[in-house]
Amino acid sequence: MFVKVSSGAVMGVEGYIVDVEVDVANGLPGFDVVGLPDSAVKESRERVRAAIRNAGFSFPVKRITVNLAPADTRKSGPAFDLPIAVGLLICSGALEAGAAEDAFFAGELSLDGAVRAVAGLLPMLLAARAVGISKCFVPEENAKEAALVTGMAVYPVTHLEQLANHFTHQAIAPASYDALRIFHASEEEKNPYEVDFADVAGQLHVKRALEIAAAGCHNLVMIGPPGAGKTMLARRMPTILPDLSFDESIEITKVYSIAGLLGQRHLMAQRPFRTPHHTASYISLTGGGRVPMPGEISLAHNGVLFLDELPEFQKKALETLRQPLEDGHITLNRVGGVCTYPSVFLLLAAMNPCPCGYQGTEKCKCTDAEIARYLDKISGPLLDRIDIMVEATPVSYGELATSPALPTAESSATVKIRVENARVRQAQRFAGAGTRFNAKMSASLVKEYCKLSRESSQLLKQVFESMHMSARAYHKILKIARTIADLAGAPHIETMHIAEAVSYRGLDRKYW
């Protein structure tokens, strides 16, 4: 007897339908799984065999062949346990022949028949909905994640026996979760921060730079001695970023679902803030493995990637950031396939001016050669992709003693309102243009939306010639100026906006 059951797999961040074809025929008993399965899929033979028996059903002692189509893509993970078991139960007569029609199945089986959660379910179900499948049977732990796919009836399954009873006399009640209700449910999860910009004494120029970076999604590096507050400021960056839209949340949730990092959250309701240690390898940043998995730059999609102690990272690891920063995605070529992951993130970094951190003071004992080697870890092409560079200077005693108590100290909520308003202006400006942020404008968009007055143009010309800027640096100044104008609510870029934008592009001449 032949049965086809619909399941799914993921390639990169996208899911695709896998037809689990089960054939049970007379002949020498055996159980083969074909269709480029990995070890976890091959081991499903033993899990399925034990689960069917321990759930109270008889396992067919016949020639069993399972094909995972399409057969030219590698299949990984234990999600095929449940559809294989369903196919075998239909072939053995335990389930009716139409049980698998218009339905999607995914889940790992325990040896006692219990159904366990699987990773990557959200992109699989989105692919299932695209081909017209209207109901799915998934592990109960994945039910809320599955409910994010609107228009899909979700049946949470805890045990193989429960699933069999659904088609005989005791139907499983479909999950009553609502996608938008899940998204709006937890305000605490969306605003979990216990830190605030108002907590930081002084550093007004750095706060301003962070506000501009957040508003236009500009990459930013803070340079300063130890204890100046660079890390403290960076960890408050998420508090001024706009809330996620539902579509952005789904994009992030897909990546985290594939990586198996959702846990009990079911939905990523806040922007990611990833802080890999400086010992991280280039593979951990970009992603990879035999079966490619997303790395830190993809886990930071629609959020922030914070690299503390920037020059301490491996030079090879830093160089891998160059293309994703430009393209907004990364393509990995591995034995397991070619995968493309999104990587639209704000790069935020902090570094010392020299190995000891106290350059220019009596404390510094670093030689010129040591400082040069330290700074040379950051290449010119990577520096050229940094929009804003700002110096964090030591805070004075007066600022420490009075600044946090000042009633005029701006809170994160106040700054966030300005950032959100600037983002709204960008969304209206770039509607249908294929971008959302000033930092991601193409050359044609810069020409269209960053027109300068005669005075502004003359100022920028003087700066360009005196600082020997590259074409990329020229465009970055215009993009930053456009963001500054958006924060001020100005329709056009003025001279003062150009002047402020230029002030964030001089530190590379001081240190490099």
N, C-alpha and C positions, 0 to 999 in steps of 0.2 A: 504493500500500500504506500502511496506517495502523498505527502502533506507539505504545504508551504506556509510558513509562519513569518510574519513581518517583525523585524527587529531593526537595530541601527548601530552605527559606529561613527567615529569622528575622524576627520582628516583636517589637521590644523584646528581652526576655530569653528568649522562648519561640520554639521552632521550629514549623514547620508543613509539611505535605507539599505538594509541587508536582508535579503530573502533567505531565511533558514529553511532549506529543503531537506526533508526527512524521508528516507525511503527504507521500509522494512520488508524484507523478502525472505523466502525460504532459502536455506543453504547453511553452510558452515557458520556457526555463531561467531560474530565479530562486531566491532563498533569502531567505525572510522569517521574521522572528521577531516574534510578537505576544504579548500578555498583559502589557502595561505593563512592558516591559524598559527598563533604563537603558542608558547608553552602553556600559558594560562587557559587558552581556549581548548587545547588538546586535553588538558587535565579535567575539563568539564565532563568528559566521559565517565570518570569515576564519581564525581560529585553528583551527576544526574542519575547514575545507576543507583547509588546509595539513597539519594533523596526520594526517588520513586518508590523504592522498596519500603523505606521507613515511613513513608506517607500512607502506606497501606495498599499500594497498587502492585500489580505483578509486572516485572520487567520482561519485555519480549526476548526470548532466547532464540534470536534469528539473526540474519545478516542485516546489520544496520549501517546505513551510510548517510552522513549528514554533510551537505554542501552549503557553504556560506557564499552566496552570490551577491555582488560580482566577485569572481574568483581571482581577479588580477590585483586586488588591493589587500594589504595585510590586515588581519583582524587581531585585536588584542583585548585582554581583559576578560572578566568573568560574566559580562552582561548577557552572554548568549546561553547561559545555563537554563534560564526560565523558558525561552522560546524552544530550545531543543527538547526540554521535558514536555512541553505542551504538544509538540509534534509527535513525540513517542506515545503520549497518552491517547492522542487521537488515533494513531495507527493501531494501538492495542485495543481500542474500543471503549476505553474508560471515559473518553469525552466524545461528544457528538462531532460529526464531520465538519459542521459549520462554525465550530467554536472559535477558530482563528480568523474568520472573515472580518474584514474592515476593523482590525484591531492590531495594536502594537504591543509587543511584549519585551521586557528587559528586566534582568535581575540576576543576582548571584544566589545560588542555592547552597544552603548548609547541608550536611550529611543527613540531618533529621528532617529535611524538607522545608525548613524555614527559609524565607526570602530576605536577602540582605541588600543593602543599598549599593549603588554603583555610581561611578564617576562619569561625567559627560552626558548626563541624561537630557539636559535642556536643549543643546543643539540637535540631538537625535530627534526629539519630539517636534522641534520646529521643522525639521526635514520631513517628518511623518505627516504633519499638517499640510505641508506644501503639496504632497501627492494625494491628499484627500482622505487620509485616515482620520477617523473622528473619535476614536476611543483608545485608551491605553491601559495596560495592566502593569503597574510598576511597584517596587518595594514601598511599603508604608513610609519609610524614612525619607523617600524621595517625593512624596505626594505633593508637598507644598511647592517644591521646585517644578514639578510637572504642571501644577495649576497655573504657573506663569504663562503657559501657552494657551491663550484664549481660544475658545472654540473646540477644545479637546475635553472629552469626558474622561476623568481620571478615576481609576479603580485601584485603591491601595490594597496591596496583597501582603499578607504576613506569612502565609504558609501555602505549600503546594496543594494540600488537601482543601484549604479554603477556596483556592482558585477552582479546583475541580467541582466543589459544591456549588459554586456560582452558576455553573452551566447545567446543574441538575435540579436542585430544590431550594437552595439558600443563596440568593443573589447578594453580591457585595454592593453595599451602598456607595455610589460615586462620591468622591470628595466634594465638599461644598465650598472649598476655598475660592476666593475671588482674587485675580491677579492684582488689580489696582488696590484692593483692600489690604493685601499683603504688603504692597509697596508703601502705602500710607500708614500702615499699622503702628510701627514703632518709631516714635519721635525720639526716644532715648537712643535708639541705635543710630539714627541719622544725625544726632547731635550729642555724641558721647564725650565731648571734650571737657576736660577739667582745667584746661589752660586757656589763657587769653592774652591778646596783645597788650592789654593794659597792665599785665604783670611785669612787663619788660621795662626796666629803667633806661631812659635815654634811647640812643640808637634810632633817633627819628628818621635819619636819612636811609637807614637800612629798612625800617618799616615801610617807608615810602617806596623803596625799590621792590619790596616783596608785594606791596599792593599793586604796583604796575605789572609785575610778573604774573600775579594771579588774574588780573583783569584781561591781559592779552595772551596768556599762556606763553610767556617769554622765559627762556632758560636763563638761570641766574647763578652766579658764583659769588660767595661771600669770602673775603680774604681778611684775616686779622689774627692777632695773637691769641694764645689760649686764655680762656676766661672772659673773652669779649662778649659772649652771648650768641655766637653763631648758631650752635646747635639748639639753643633755647628758642631762638627766633624761628629756625627752620621747623621745629616741632609745632609751632603755632600756625604754620601756613595752612593746614587743612581747615582751620577755624574761620578763614576768610574766603574760602572757595565757595562758589554757588552750590546749592543742593543739586543732586543728580536728577535728571529727568528720567522718566520711566524707560525710554529707549536706551539711554546711557547705562542705566542700571542693568538692563538685560544684556548689553554688550559685555559688561564686566562680569556678570554672573556666568555667562557662557565660558569665559576664560577660566574662572575659578572652579567651575564645575568640571571642566576637562582636567584641570590640575588636581582635582580631588580635595580642594581647600575650602569648600563651602561649610562643611561641618553642620552645625545646627541652624545656620543662618537662613538657608534656602534662597536668600536674595541678598545681593550686595547693595545695601541701602545708603552707603556713604562712599565718598571718593577714596580710592586706595592711597595709602602713604607707605611706600616701601623703602626700607632702610637697610640694604644689604651691607654686611661688614666689609671692610677694605681687603680682607683676605679672599673675597669671593672670586671665583674663576670666571673666565669669559663665557663658559658654557652656562654657568648659573645665571649670568646676566641675560644672555641671548636666548637661552633655552636649548634643548637638544636631547640627546640620548638615542638609543637604538630606535625606539619609537619616539619621535620628537614631542617634547612637552614644553609648555610655555615657560620662559624665564622671567627674571625680575622686570625687564622692560615691558613685557606683556602683562604681567600682574599689576603693573602701575598704569595700565591703560585708563585714560580718562581721569587720571589722578597725578600723583607726584612721585618721582623717583629721587630720593635724597641720598647723595653720596657724601658722607662725612669723611674728612681727611682724604680729599680727592687725590693728591699725588701718591698716596700710599697704595692705591689700587694698582694692579698689574697694568703695565702700559698696553698690553694686548687686549685686556678687558676694556679699557677706556676707548681704544680705537674702534671696538665693535659697536660703540654707540653712535658713530658718525652717520651711517646710512639710515638707521631707524629714526634718528632725529630729523632727517630730511624727508624721508618717505612716509613716516607714520605707520609703517608695518615692517615686519622682518620675515624673510623667507628662509626656512631651514631645509637643507638637502641632506637627508640621512638614509641609511639602509632601509629604514621602515617607511620611507616615502618623502614627499616634498610637502611641507606644511607652511602656511602663511598665517602669522599671528599679528593682531593689531598692536601698535605701540605708539599711540598718540598720548604722550605724557609731558609733564613739565619737569625738566631736569633742574634740580636744586642741589647745589654743592657747596661745601665749606672746606676751607684749607688754611694752613698757616703760611706766612710769607717766606719761611725758611724751615729747615728740619727741626730746629729747637723752638721756633715760633716767635722768637723775640728779636727779629731783625731790626736794626736801628737803635737798639738799647744796649746798655752795658752788660746785660745778661747774655747777649748773643755771642757765641764763640764759633759760629759756623764760618768756614772759609768760603771765598767766592766760588771755588770749584764745587764745594758741597751744595751750596745754594743753587748753582747752575744745574747740577745733576738732579736735584730735587724738583726744580721747576720744569726741567726738560721732559719729565714724565708726561706732561700735558702738551700734546703736539699743537702746532699752529692750526691745522685743519679743525681740530676739536675746539680750540679757543675761538675760531671764527664762527662756530655754531652756537657760541654762548652770546645771548643777546645783551645781558646786563651783568656788569661787574661792579661790586660795591665793597668798600672797605669798612670793616667793623673795627672801630677804634676802642681802646679801653674806656670804661665808664668812670666818670669822676665820682668822688665821694658825695658831692652835692646832689648829683643825679640819683645815686643809690639811696640817699637819705630822704629825698623828697618826691622823686618822680612817681613812684607807685601810688603815693597818697594823693597826688594831684587830682582834683575832680575833673580836670580837662583832659586827662589821659584817655585816648580813644580806645574803646573796647573793640574786640574782634567783630561784634555785631554791627557796629557803626561802619567799620571798614568794609565789611561784607556787603552792606547795602550799596556802597559805591561800586564795588566790584560787580555785583549783579546787574546794576544799571548799565555799566559799561559793556557787559556781556550781552545784554538785550540789544544795545545799539549795534553791536557787531552781528548778532543774529539777523537783525533787520537788514543790515547793509549787505550781508553775504547770502541772503536767501537765494537758493538755487545756484550758488557759485561754486559749490563743492568744498567749501571750507567754513569754519565756524569762528576762527580766531585771527586777530591781526598778525600774530607771529607766523601763521601758516599761509599768509598771502603770497600768491605767485607774483612774478614780475609785472604781468599785465594788470593784476588787481592793485598792486602798489602804484602803478602809473595812473590808474583810474581814481583811486580813493585817497592818495597821498599827495595831492597837488599843493604846491607851495606858493606863497606870495613872493614878490621880488626880494623883500628884506630877508625872508626865511631862506630863500634859495641862495642868496649871497652869503649868508652866514654858513650854510652847509658847505658851500663851495670852498670857503676859506678853511674850514675844518678838514674837509676831504683832502685838500692839497697839502696842508701842513702836517697831517698825521699819516699821509701816504696810505689811505684806506683801500681795502679791496672792494670790489663791487658788492660782495655779500655784506660787508660791514656798512656800506652806504645804504643798502636796502633795510638793514636791521635798524638803523637810526630812524629811518622814515616810519617803520612799523612801530617802534617804541613811541615815537612822537604822536602817531595816530592813536595809540592807546592812552597816552597822557591827555590828549584832547578829548577822548571819549570819557575819561574819568572826570574831566572838568565840564562835560556837557557841551563842548565847543564843536560846531559843525565843521570848522576848518582848522588845519594845523597852523598855529601862530609861531612867531619867532621864539617866544618863551618856551614853547613845547619842544622845539628843535634844540634849544640851549640845554634844557634839562635832559633830553635824550642823549645828547653828546656827552654829558657829564658821566654817563654810565658806561662809556666806551674807552676811557683813558687808562685804566689800570693795567691793561695788557702791555702798554708802552712803559709803564713803571717797573713791572716785574719781569717782563720777557724781552 
